[in-house]
Amino acid sequence: MGEGLKLPVINGMGKTNRIDNWISQPLAMGLALIAAMIYTTWRLFFHANSISYSLEGSTVTSPIFSPNILEWNL
């Protein structure tokens, strides 16, 4: 009775039976998001003087700075 029933082996906390490299894509995505947040923060705080550029009579604003919260009168 129950000879054909095979239960999964418990390897311990955080261990899986997978043999593929499944962690590489989530790790790459997390590192890319962290890099984007660091770049955005650096761009906002250290390059606030280059928020907009005037090109041929119109003002072009980067999407990072739109809306320009530095000019709000709160």
C-alpha positions, 0 to 999 in steps of 0.5 A: 500500500502506497509503494508507488507514491513518491513524496517530494524530498525536502531539501531545507529552507530556500532550496529547490529541486530545480536544476536550471538557472532560474534566478538569473532573470529575476536578479538581472531585472532587480539590478536593472530597476535598482540602477534606474532608481539610482540614476533617476535620483542622481539626475534629479538632485545633481542636474536640476539646472538642466531641467529644460532646453529651448529648441527652436522657440519651444521648451523641451522637458525631460519626462523625468522632470515633468511636471517640474515640481521644483517650480511649484509654490507650495 
